[in-house]
């Protein structure tokens, strides 16, 4: 007698959502082991619970009659029990299970996307393993809870300042842009690999599945109609298999930089990283830089006191990265005297450790050191990202004030690395959202969502472990002008829920700003940026 087969089926959640693909994990093995049979095939049938039952007896009789004329099927106790090749192909077929429930077939592939017709009805997946002779060897039946409706999105409108009020649509609907204005989005989208740690138990399981979150995130991001997208925590396989192609369909080109250390997940090595998308009908790439902060750590570690070098390796060798690109506007048929602009966009995700303020400052200082060389060529700079730094922290003060002093407190600089850093810069940086408090066009309700002292949003991250501002859009205030901002969220607009939630699929919120290159900076003959300003920096011991 041969070994008994077993079909195992798992779903990320047993609550289906209309419009969101169901893609179950399916495995066939010998019962009680992890060994799979050498030759087998899988067949699937999806059924929807038949809610009107006046004809259930007639349906069952008709089904039995169909089975009696098809030798590939037999019925036991009103349920499907044995099948061969070709059985699970007839959509619209009705069956009655052992409990007397009627089900109508709606699909015959491994995956299924529930429709509006499925709402409030349970789904039933029948998975059959057959051997190379076409004989059924094992069957699995999985029944879901009723299909629910996709939550209605919450609209986030733009606050468009006077100079563009008649030229831009404040509801983020696609409209022709004024040629010198462009829109930039920054968003940490929460990589799927970080949702499995149990940190988000407040969120319904169905709303944490990647199939649900990816569609919700995509719809949200596309609704903002930005020219440039700076996304953080983009998982490497999701960039390749989903985001790159989905954004390409609507006119975006993409570049990506993954972190430098990977983890093993779902039969492959993956990690998150930074992805920058831009409309290829508006911009072209001049040059791209990939920044790995751990490479910049080695020169500093070498000059530490000998007894601190091992600690320095552990503390500073983090896998965070930045993706920097210089973009040039395309002419798109504009007049000969209309100047084209060039901008530098930096997209980064800084280290998050709770006791690692010195590491964050080290990474931010090194990012700025390279950007400062690009800034000296006259190119306007944008910095987008999750800095993992609250307003008023050392990295934030360094960015905004242009300097930060050395520290005597050991907890802020336990290894003594600050004396090896140049803790000042000459760039004129400002945070885009500070403009909300400066403008007379912004209502008090929006201003109340800002911290007056820090001049930053009250929060961009709203999760169980932290509520506060970690994300920023910074810009060269001497070369760029803010023309509009995406309205901020508050506790009520989050439906009084922590993030992520069914409505918002990340634990961060998106920031977005409209920018215009100032007249004095348009048409300027920029100096050529260095081939790699960070490569030069890595060779120095004093960064």
N, C-alpha and C positions, 0 to 999 in steps of 0.2 A: 504494500500500500504506500502511495506517495505521500510526501509531506503536504500538510494542509496550507492553502494560501490564505492571505489576509490583505484586504484593501483598507488602508488607513486614509482618512480624509480630515483635514483641518481647515477652518476658516479663521482669518484674523478676528472676525466678529460674526456672531450669528444673527445680527440685525442688518438686513440689506437696506440700501438707500436707492431710491429711483434715480437712474442716470449714472450710477457708479458701478463699474464693472466688478463682478464677483470672480475671483481667481483663486480657487482653493489649492491648498497643498495636498498632493496625492502621492501616496507611496504604496507599492506592492512588495510584500515580502512573505517568506515562510513564517507561519504563525509561531510566535515566541522567539523570533530571531530578527536580525537586521539584514539577513541575506535575501536578495531578490531572486525570483525565478529567472532562468536564463532567457527564455523566450515567452513574451506575453504581449498582449495589446490591451488597451483600455478603451471602453466605450462609455459615453455619458448620456444621460437624459435629464433635462430640467422640467419640472412640473410646477404649475401654479394651482393653489387650492381653489377648487371650483365652488364659488360662493352661493350660487343658486342651485338647489338640489331637488327640484320637483321631479326630474327625470333620472335620478341616480340609478334606479333599478334598470331602466331601459339602457342607460349608458353602460352599465356593468354587463348586461346581457349581450349588447352589441360588441363589447370588448371580448367576451368569452367566445362569441361567434367568430370574431376576427382571429383569435388565437387558435381555434380548432382548425381553421383553414391554413394556418401558418405553422409548420412543424418546428420552427425555430423558437417557439414560445410555449411555455406551460404556466398554468395558474394554480397557485396553492393558497387557499384561504383568502381569496380575493386580492392577493398581492402578487407582484412580479417576482419570480424565483429563478428561472433558468432562461438563458438567452444565448444565441449564437450570432455570427456576423450579420450585420445589417438590421438588427432589431430596432435599435434606438434611433430611427431616422424619421419617423412619421410624426411631424408636428401636428398638433390638434387632437391627437389620440387621448382618450380619457381612460383613467384607471380608477379603481376603488381599492383603498388599502384595507388592512385588517380591522380598522376601527370604523369602517363605513364611510370615510371621507373620500370625496371624489376629487381627482386631480386631472388637469388638462396639460398636455405636453406643450412646452413653449420653446425648447431648445435642445440641441443634441451635440454640443461641443463642450469642452472642458470649462470654458468661461461663459458667463451670462451677464448681461446688463439689464437689470430690471427696468421696466417701462412704467408709464403712468397707469397702465391697466393692472399692474401688479400691486399697486399701493393698497395697503390694509389686508393683503393676502399673504399667507406663508408660501415659501418655495421649498421644493423637495428635489434634491439631487440624488440620482441613482448612478453609482459608479460600478462598472462591471469589469473584472479582469478575466480575459480569455486566454487559453493556451494556443499553441500554433496549429492545433486541429480545429480551432473555433469553438471549443467547449468552455462553457462558463465554469470558472474555478472559484470565484469569490465575488461577493457583492457587498456594497456598502450603501446605506440609505441615510442621508442627512437632511433634516428638516429645520428650516430657519424660523425665526420669529417673523411676524408680519412685516412686509416692506413699508418703510416710512418715506415721507416726502422730503426732498432736499430743502434745507432751511433757506428762507428768502434772504438774499444778501443785504447787508446794511450799506447804503451809499455813503461814500466819503467824498465831499465836494472840495473843490479848490477855492481858496481865498485868492482872488486875482486882484492885484493892486492896480491903481488908477491907470497906469501907462498902458495896460493891456486889457482893461475891463471890456472894451468893445471888440477886442481882437481874439480873445480866447474864450472857450466855453467853460464856465465855472463848474460844470457837472462832469468834467473829464471825458466827455463824448468826443470822438475823433473829429477834428476840424482842421482846416489848413492853418499851419503855424505861421506866425510872422517870421520872416526868414532869419532874424538875428536872435530869436528866442528859442530855447530848448529846455526840455523837461527831464529831470534826473530823479530816479527812484533808488532808495536804499532799503534793503529788507533782509533780515535774518529769517529764513523760512523754516528753521528747525529740521535738521536732518532726521530721517526716519530711524537711523541707528541709535539716536539718543532718546527715543520714545519708549524703549523697552525696559528701562531701568526701574519702573514703578514710580517715577517722579511725577506722573500726571494722572494719578488715580481719580482726580476730580472730574476728568473728561470722560464722557461715555466711550466705551471701547470702539464702537463703530466710527466715531469721529476721529479716532487716532490712527485708523488704518491708512496706509499710504495711498491705496486706491482712492479713498475719499479725500484725503488732504491734498494730493497732487492736483486733483480736478478743481477743488475749492481755491487753492493757491493760484493756479493758472488763471481761473476766471477773475479772481481779485486783481491780479497783476495786470492782466490785459485791460481791465476796466479803467485803469489809471492812464493808459495811453501815453506812456513816457517814451522819450527818444532814447534814453540810456537807462539801463537797468543794472544795478549793482546788487547782486544777491550773495548772501553768505550762508554757510551750512548747506550747500548744495552737494548732495551725496554723489560720488563719482559715477556710479552705475545709473543713477536717476538723471544726471546730466546727459549721459550718452544715450540712454534708452527713452527719454521722455522730453526733458526741457529743450535740448538743442533742436530737436525736430519740430516740437510744437511751436516754439517761437520763430523758427525759420518759416513756418507756414504763413506768418503774418508780417514777414519782412525784416526780421532781426538776424544779424550775424552774431556769432558768439565766440568768446575766448574763455578758457577755464584754467584754473590752477588748483590742484589738489594739495592738501596738507602732505607733509613728508613722511608720516607714519600711517600704516594701514592696519585694519582689523579684518579678521575672517568672519564673513557673514553670508549665509545663504549660498554656500559653495563657491564663493569668490572673495578676494580681498577688496575691501572698499574703505573709503574714508570720505569726509566732506571736504569742501574747498570753496573758493570764491569764483563766481561766474559773472562775467560782464557781457551784456547784450546791448547792441546799438542798431538803430535803423540804418540798413545799408544803403537806402536811398538818400540819406542825409549826410552820412559820415563815411570816411575811409580811414584805415589804420595807417599811421605814419611809422610807429615803432611800438613794440610791446616789451615790457619788462616783467620778469617773474622774480619775486623777492621771497627768500627763505630765511627767516630770522635766526634759525639755528646755525646757519653758516656764519652769521655775523657774531655769534657768541664766542667762537674759538679764539680770536685775537684778544678779547677781553679776559677770558679764562686764563690765558697764558701769562698775563701780567698780574693776576691775583696772587696773594700770599700763598706759598706752597700748601699750607694746611687747609686752604679754602678751595683749592682747585677741584677736588672731587665733588664738593657741594656745588661748585659753580657749574660743573658739567650737568649735574642732576637738575639744577634750578633754571639754567638759561637755555639748555638744549631742548626747546619746545618746538612742536611741529607746525606752528602758525605760519601763515604766508600772507603775501599781498600780491595783487595783480594790478599792474599799472599800464595804462595804454595812452598814447597820444593820438588823438583823432583830429582829422581835418575835415571841415565842411566841404561837401561837393557843390559845384556851381549850380547844377540843376537849372540851367538856362537863365540864370540871373544876369543882369546887365554887366558889362565889362568893368565898370567902375565900382560895382558892389563888391566890397571886400569880403573875403572868406576868412573865417576864424579857425584857429587851432586851439584845442583845449587838452589838458592832461587830466585823466580820470584815474584816481587811485581807489581800489576796492580792497578792504582788508578786514580780517577778523583777528583780534588781539587775544592773548591768553586770558583764561577766565579764573584761575585759581584764587581762592578767597584770601590767601596770605601771600599773594605774589604781586604786590603793587610795584616792587622794584623791577620785576620781569616785564610788566606792562609798560612801565616807563622806558625800559631798555628797548623794547620793540618799537614803541612810538618814536623815540629819539632816532632810531636807525631808519625808520620809514622817512622821517622828515629830512634826515641828512641827505638822502638821495633825491627827494623831491626838491630840496633847496637848490640843487645843481640844475634841475630842470627849470625851476622858477627863475633862476638867473638868466635864462635864455629869453625871458619875456613872455613865456606861455602861461596863460591862466590855469590855475590848479583847482581841482575838485577832489576832496577826500570823503569817501563814503564808507561806512562800515560799522561793525559792532566792536567798539573799543573796550568793552567790559570795564569801563571806568565811569564812575559817577561824576556829575558836575562838581567842580572844586577839588577833585583828586589831582595828584601830581601830573598824570598824563594830560588831563583836561587843561590844567593851568599852563602847562608847557605849550600846548597847541595854541591856545587863545592869547595868552600873554606874551608868548615868544621866549619865555625863560622860566626856569624854576631853580631854586637854590639847592645847594648840597645840604644833606641832612645829617644831624648828629644822632637822631633816634635810630637805634639798631634795628627796630622792627620795620622801619621803612627802607633800610639799606643793609641787610644782615651780612652781605658779603663785601661791602665797600666798593661796589661797582660804579657808584655815581661819580667818583673822582676821575674815572676813566671815560666819562661821557661828556660831550659838549652840550651843556644843558641850556642852550639858547639857540635861537634861529632868527633869520631876517625876513621870513615870509610874513605877509600881512593876512592872517587868517581870521575868519569869523564864522560862527555857526549860523546857518541859514535861518533857523527858527527864532533866533533873537530878533529878527525883523518883525515878528508878531507884536512884540512889546513896543517897538519903535514906531509902528505905523498907526496913524489916526483912522485908517480905514477898517481896522479890525474891531469887532464887537467885544464887549466886556466878557461875554460867555467864553469866547476863545482865549482871551487873555488869562482867564482864571484857570486854564489848563496848563499855564506856564508857571515856572518858579521864578518869581521876580528877582530874587537875589542872584541865582545862577544864570538867569536868562536862557533857560533850557526847558523843554517839556517836562511836566511832572513825572511822566513815565513813558518809556518806550518798551519796557519789559514788565509783564504783569503775571508772574508765576508764583507758585507756593513758596519758593525759596528766596524770592527777591521781587520787589516792586520799585522801579526807579528808571532813570534814563541811562542807557548804555550805548545807544546808537546815535550817530551824528552825520550830518552833511555839512562839511566845512568848505569854504571857498576863498579864493583870493579877492578880498574886498576892494583892492585897488584896481582890479581888472574886470571883475564881474559884478553884476547888479541882480538882486533878487526881485523877480517880478510876480511871484505867486508862491503859495505854500498849500500843501494838502492839510485840510482841517485835522486837528488833533482829536483823539478819542478821550472819553472819560469813563468813569465806572458805569454810568447808565448805558452808554453806547456799547459797552461790552456785555450788556444784559446782566450786570452784577455777577459775572462769572470770571474766574481765573482763566488764564490762557495756558494752552490752547483750549478751544471750545468748539462746539458744532458750527458756530458762525465764523470764528477766526481760527485758522489752522496752524498758527505758529504761536510761540510764547512771546514773540516780539510783535510790534506793530510797524507797518511801513511808514517811512518818511519820504516826502517828495517835494521838490522845489522847481520852479521855473527860473531860469537864469537868462541873462542877456549880457553879451560882452560889451563893456563900456566903449564908447566911441573912440577914446584915446588909444584903446588896445586893438581896435579892428584894423585889419590891413597892415599891421606892423610886420616888418621883416624880422622874424624871430631868428635868433642864433640857433644853430643846429644843436639839439640836445646831445649829451654824451652817449656813446654806444651803450654803456651800462654803468650808471652812477653808483650802483651798489657794489659792483664788482671792484671798482677802484677803492671803495670804502672798506671792503673785506680785507684788503692788504694792509690797512692801517691798524696800529694798536690803540690809537686814541681816536675813537669815533665821535 
